[in-house]
Amino acid sequence: MVKKKERKLFSKIIVILFLLMIAIGFTIPMFNNDDLVEYAEQQPCKTDADCYLMCDSPVEVLCSRNLCQQNSCGETANYAYESIPVSFQLEVEGKEDFSLEFDPGDIYVTFSDGLVKLHNSMLTLRVVLEKLELKQTEFELFVNGEQSYQGSDYLPQEGDMVRVVY
């Protein structure tokens, strides 16, 4: 009879331990919020100004392909705004003065003193052509007088002379 009581007690202890392990297993992950990533629905945009975020401090956000590239304060910024721009000359065949075509709402790609200024060193020529609403297919690219086959993937460097021929 004693052995039967010991078995029942032992099985009750096992069941209680099992239930405790289940309860702990469901509550411990709730305490670790460091790995949570905030995702927000992508917002449509026309200019960079449409994507501006008000976080602890104001955050400039790139509008590319008509979508904001960062949509919430907790989201990682792939294109952080750089106050010191990469400046280069841009000549587009058939366009004499495209300074008026730059939208004042675009702050990542600006135009002044005859230079295009990129406020992120990782922005490609694709973004510049997109901001100018120019076709990005079938054009020849010349960088500093030499033909380049990088096309719209070209990453402009400080002081470059870029010429686009359609």
N, C-alpha and C positions, 0 to 999 in steps of 0.2 A: 504494500500500500504506500509506503514511503517513497518508493521509486516512482510510482505513478504520479504522486504529488510533485516530485522533483521534476519529472518530465513536463508536466503541465506548467509549472513555474518557469522552467527553462524555455518552453515554447512561447509563453507570454512575454518573457524578457526579449526574446528574439523578435517577436512581432512589434513590440514597443520600440526596439532599436531600429528596426526596418522603417517604421513610421517616422521616427525622428530623422533618419537619414533622408527620407523623401522630403520632409518639411524643410530641412536645412538645405537640401539640394535646390529647392525652389526659391529660397529667400536669399542665399548668398549672392547669386548673380545680380540681384537688384541693388546691392551695395556698390558694385563696380560700375560707375557711370563714365569712367575715363575713356572707354572704348567706343562710346556712343558717338556716331557721326551724324551731324544734322544735315538733312537733305531737304531742299525746298524745290518746289515746282519751278521749272525754267520760265522766266518771264520774257515775253516778246518785247523788242525795242527797235527804235530807229536810230537813236544816238546814244552816246555814252551817258548823257545827262538823264536818260530814262532809267538807267540802272543804278543810279546813285543810292547808297545805303547810309542810313543814320544808325551807327552802332555806338560804342563808347565814344568814338570820334568819327567824323564823316569819312566814308570810304568811297573812293572813285572805283568804278567798275567798268570794264570794257564791254561794249556792245559789238558782237561779231556774229555774222550770219543771222542777223535779226533776233539774236537771243543774248540775254545778259549772261556773262561768263561766271558770275557769282550772284547768288540769289538770296543769301541770308548771311548774317554776321558770323555765324558759326561755321560756315562753309569755307573751305580752303580757297584762297585767291590764287589762281594760276597766273594771272597777269597783274601783279601789284604795280600801282602807279609809281613811276620814278620821276622825281622833280627835275633831274638833270637828263634832258632828252638826248637821243641819238639823232644828229642832224645830217641830212644829205640832200643833194640836189636831185630833182626829178624832172625829166623831160618826157612828155608823152606826145608822140607824133600826132599832129592835127590839133593839138591844144596849145594855144599861146599862153593864156593865163588861167590857171585853174584854181587860183587862190579863192575866188568867189564860190567855187563848188564845194569847199570844205564847210561843213555845217558847224556853227559856233557851239552846238551841243556836244560835239566830239572833242574830248579832251585828251585822248590817247594819241591821236594823230592830228597835229596842227600844222599850219603853214604860216610862216612869217619870214620876211627878208629874203624871199626867193628860195627858202629851204623848207623841206618837209621835216617835221620834228616828231619823233616817236618817243612817247613817254613810258616805254617799256622796251628794253633791249632785245626781247625775244619775239617782237612782232615782225611778221614777214611782210613781203611786198603784197601778198594777198589781201592783208588788212587795209593797206593804203589804197589799193585799187578798189576794194569794196567800199571804202569811205567816199571815193570819188565816183562811185557807181559806174565803173568801167568794166568791160568784159575781161574775163580772166582766162579766156581760151585763145589759143593760136596767136601768140604774139612773140616777137623776138625781143630778147633782153640783152642790153649792153651795159656792163658795169665798168666804169673807168676806161671806156673806149674798147673794151674787149667783150666778145660775145659770151654770154653765160647761158647755160642750159638748165638752170635751176627754176626758171619761170617764176610763178607766183610764190614758190617756196623760198625764194631768195631772202636772206636775212641781211638787211642793209646795215652797213658799218658807218661809223663816224667819218664824214668827209667824202663819202662815195658820190660819184656822178652816175646816176642811173637813168638809162634811156629805154623807153618802151616803144616798140614799133609794131603797129598792127598791120 
